[in-house]
Amino acid sequence: MATTFQSEYGELKSLLLKHPRDAFLSAEYLESHWQNLNYLSKPDYNKAIEEYEKFIEIFTSYSIEVQFLAQDDSTGMDSIYVRDAAITTNEGILICNMGKEQRNREPNRQLQHYLQHGHSVLGTFQNDATIEGGDVAWLNESVLAVARGYRTNDEGINQLKQFIQNTAEEVVVMDSPHYKGPSDVFHLMSVLSPVDKDLAVVYSPLMTVPFRERLISMGIKFVEVPDEEFDSLGSNVLAIAPRVCVMVKGNPITKSRLENAGVQVIEFNGDEISLKGSGGPTCLTRPLVRSI
């Protein structure tokens, strides 16, 4: 099997996390910051730590290498959602420029981590370009999807295309809907989670028709998330191997549909670390190396 940085569903070998001890800091810190960051309610600090320890156990039980971002005074509680600050490619890691102003120091902190741990860095997004990792997903090793929305702008997409011109054959762009507006955390991976080369979990009502048709033309079949499981992050699913995925508890219909499609589902309790910040398992993780 070959290793790759350009997959969302290959067998996961290593990933980056940030523990809530280092992102949430304390109950007092959460009390002062959760509203400004548009969390649905204040996370319980101690319960968040308990949930996260069990979340980590999922990866260690599969012998996946876990790297942790260190606590840093320049970043806030959103830094627990490590996917958004970087994009992985086979030529190196791309360091994002965040569309959410309160998160604009997270990419530099991740850059320091990658350099310290010997990862190749392909480049950083410059000037007026904004792009977040949650808006970017590899559909296969040569096709990258990106959403144009409030967190990722046209210049960010233009620079992305330049960065990956030697390592990807196609960039598929979805124009995101307005939905709940600029303050909402709406990313591409709010509506799309690849779980195999020919299977993805999707929430079709918030997908554009051309984008959905492009996925179908690639032979990708859909596990459709029902309306009642969108807000509970049913469409935010992390594959740790082809047709083996991690999802937040509380989405029984989506879970059943995944299992009917031959997918092994591993659930975790994400009341504090996922639901209150609208960040599921793809948001909580920055997958690095996979094998296919």
C-alpha positions in Angstrom: 0.0 0.0 0.0 1.2 3.5 -0.9 1.2 6.4 1.6 -0.6 9.6 0.6 -1.6 13.0 2.0 -4.3 13.3 -0.6 -7.1 11.2 0.7 -10.1 11.5 3.1 -10.8 7.7 3.3 -7.5 5.8 3.1 -6.3 3.9 6.1 -5.3 6.6 8.6 -1.7 6.4 9.9 -1.2 9.7 11.7 -3.2 12.8 12.6 -3.0 16.0 14.5 -5.2 16.8 17.5 -5.5 19.6 20.1 -6.7 18.5 23.6 -9.4 20.7 25.2 -7.0 21.2 28.1 -4.9 23.2 25.7 -7.7 24.8 23.7 -10.5 25.4 26.3 -7.9 26.1 29.1 -10.4 26.3 32.0 -14.0 26.7 33.0 -13.4 30.4 33.6 -11.9 30.9 30.2 -14.9 29.2 28.5 -17.2 31.4 30.4 -15.5 34.5 29.0 -15.2 33.4 25.4 -17.9 31.0 24.2 -20.5 33.6 23.3 -18.1 35.8 21.3 -17.1 32.7 19.2 -20.8 31.8 18.5 -20.9 28.5 20.3 -24.4 27.3 20.8 -23.8 27.1 24.6 -20.9 27.0 27.0 -19.0 23.7 27.0 -18.5 22.0 30.4 -14.8 21.9 30.8 -14.5 18.7 32.8 -17.0 16.8 30.7 -15.2 18.0 27.6 -11.9 16.5 28.8 -13.7 13.2 29.6 -15.3 13.1 26.1 -12.0 13.9 24.4 -10.0 11.2 26.2 -12.5 8.6 24.9 -12.2 10.2 21.5 -8.4 9.8 21.5 -8.9 6.1 22.5 -10.6 5.5 19.1 -7.4 6.3 17.3 -4.9 4.7 19.6 -7.0 1.5 19.5 -6.4 1.4 15.7 -2.6 2.1 16.2 -2.9 5.5 14.6 -0.1 7.9 15.5 -1.5 11.0 17.3 0.3 14.3 17.4 -0.9 17.1 19.7 -0.7 20.8 19.2 0.6 22.5 22.3 -1.2 25.1 24.4 -0.5 28.6 23.0 -1.7 31.9 24.4 -2.2 33.3 20.9 -5.0 31.0 20.0 -8.5 30.5 21.4 -11.0 27.7 22.1 -11.8 27.3 18.4 -8.2 25.9 18.0 -9.6 22.5 19.1 -11.0 22.2 15.5 -7.5 21.6 14.0 -8.6 20.7 10.5 -9.3 24.3 9.5 -5.8 25.8 9.7 -4.1 23.5 7.1 -4.6 21.5 3.9 -2.6 18.4 3.1 -1.0 17.6 -0.3 1.6 15.1 -1.4 4.0 18.0 -2.1 3.6 19.4 1.4 1.2 21.0 3.8 -0.6 24.3 2.9 -1.0 26.8 5.7 -4.4 28.5 5.6 -5.5 32.1 6.1 -8.6 31.9 8.2 -11.9 33.5 7.2 -13.0 33.8 10.8 -11.1 36.7 12.2 -10.9 35.3 15.8 -9.0 32.3 14.4 -6.3 34.2 12.4 -3.4 33.1 14.6 -4.1 29.4 14.4 -2.3 28.8 11.1 1.0 30.1 12.3 0.9 27.9 15.4 0.3 24.9 13.2 3.1 26.0 10.9 5.5 25.9 13.8 4.3 22.4 14.8 4.8 21.1 11.3 8.3 22.5 10.9 9.3 21.3 14.4 8.1 17.7 13.5 9.8 17.6 10.1 6.8 17.9 7.8 7.2 19.5 4.4 5.4 22.8 4.0 4.3 23.7 0.5 3.2 27.2 1.1 1.0 29.7 2.9 -1.9 31.7 1.6 -1.2 35.4 1.2 -2.7 38.8 1.2 -6.5 38.9 0.8 -6.9 35.1 0.3 -9.0 33.3 2.9 -9.4 29.6 3.0 -10.2 27.1 5.7 -9.4 23.3 5.7 -13.0 22.4 6.5 -13.9 23.8 3.0 -11.5 21.5 1.3 -11.8 17.7 0.7 -10.0 15.2 -1.5 -12.6 13.2 -3.5 -9.8 10.9 -4.7 -6.0 11.3 -5.0 -6.2 13.5 -8.0 -9.5 15.5 -7.5 -9.9 18.1 -4.8 -13.2 19.7 -3.9 -13.4 23.2 -2.4 -16.4 25.4 -1.3 -16.6 29.1 -2.0 -18.3 30.6 1.0 -17.9 33.1 3.8 -14.7 31.4 5.1 -13.1 30.7 1.7 -13.0 33.4 -0.9 -12.2 33.5 -4.7 -8.6 34.5 -4.1 -8.1 31.6 -1.7 -9.3 29.2 -4.3 -7.1 30.8 -7.0 -4.0 30.4 -4.8 -5.1 26.8 -3.9 -5.2 26.0 -7.6 -1.7 27.3 -8.1 -0.3 25.4 -5.2 -1.7 22.1 -6.3 -1.3 22.3 -10.1 1.4 19.7 -10.1 -0.3 17.2 -7.7 -4.0 17.3 -8.7 -5.7 17.0 -12.0 -8.9 18.8 -11.1 -10.4 21.2 -8.5 -14.1 21.0 -8.2 -15.7 24.2 -6.7 -19.0 24.4 -4.9 -20.6 27.8 -4.4 -21.9 27.5 -0.8 -25.4 28.7 0.1 -25.9 31.7 2.4 -27.7 29.4 4.9 -27.4 31.1 8.3 -25.1 33.8 7.2 -21.4 34.9 7.8 -21.4 34.1 11.5 -22.3 30.4 11.0 -19.7 27.7 10.8 -20.7 26.3 7.4 -18.0 24.5 5.6 -17.9 22.1 2.6 -17.5 19.2 5.1 -20.8 20.3 6.8 -22.5 18.6 3.8 -19.9 16.2 2.5 -17.8 13.4 4.1 -16.1 10.9 1.8 -15.9 7.4 3.4 -14.6 5.5 0.4 -13.6 6.1 -3.2 -17.2 5.5 -4.3 -19.3 6.5 -1.2 -19.9 9.8 0.7 -22.1 11.0 3.5 -24.0 14.0 2.2 -26.7 16.5 3.1 -28.1 17.2 -0.3 -30.4 20.2 0.5 -27.4 22.5 1.1 -25.4 21.2 -1.9 -25.5 22.9 -5.3 -26.9 21.0 -8.2 -23.7 21.1 -10.4 -21.5 20.0 -7.5 -23.9 17.1 -6.6 -24.0 16.1 -10.3 -20.2 16.1 -10.5 -20.0 13.7 -7.6 -22.5 11.4 -9.3 -20.5 11.5 -12.6 -17.5 10.3 -10.6 -19.4 7.2 -9.5 -19.8 8.3 -6.0 -22.9 7.0 -4.2 -24.6 8.9 -1.4 -25.6 8.1 2.2 -28.2 10.8 2.6 -28.5 12.6 6.0 -32.1 13.4 7.0 -33.1 16.9 7.9 -33.4 16.1 11.6 -29.8 14.9 11.8 -28.1 17.8 10.1 -27.7 20.0 13.2 -26.6 17.0 15.2 -23.6 16.7 12.8 -24.8 13.6 11.0 -23.1 14.7 7.8 -19.7 15.3 9.6 -18.1 11.8 9.5 -14.4 10.9 9.7 -13.2 7.9 7.8 -10.3 6.2 9.5 -10.2 3.5 6.7 -12.3 2.7 3.7 -15.9 2.2 5.0 -14.8 2.5 8.6 -15.9 5.8 10.1 -16.2 7.8 13.3 -19.4 9.9 14.0 -21.1 11.8 16.8 -23.7 9.8 18.8 -27.2 10.8 18.3 -27.6 10.2 14.5 -29.4 6.8 14.4 -30.8 7.2 10.9 -27.5 8.2 9.3 -25.8 5.4 11.2 -28.3 2.8 10.0 -27.9 4.0 6.4 -24.1 3.8 6.7 -24.3 0.3 8.1 -26.7 -0.7 5.3 -24.0 0.5 2.8 -21.4 -1.8 4.4 -19.8 0.8 6.6 -18.5 0.1 10.2 -19.5 3.0 12.4 -17.7 4.0 15.6 -19.6 6.5 17.7 -18.4 8.9 20.4 -20.2 11.3 22.8 -19.6 14.8 21.4 -22.0 16.9 23.5 -19.3 19.2 24.8 -16.5 19.0 22.2 -18.6 18.8 19.0 -22.2 19.8 19.3 -21.8 23.1 21.2 -19.1 24.3 18.8 -20.7 22.8 15.7 -17.5 20.8 15.0 -17.7 17.1 14.3 -14.9 14.5 14.0 -13.6 15.9 10.7 -13.3 19.3 12.4 -11.5 17.9 15.5 -8.8 16.2 13.5 -6.2 17.1 10.9 -5.5 13.8 9.2 -1.9 13.7 7.9 -0.7 10.4 6.4 -3.0 7.7 5.0 -2.4 4.5 3.0 -4.3 3.4 0.0 
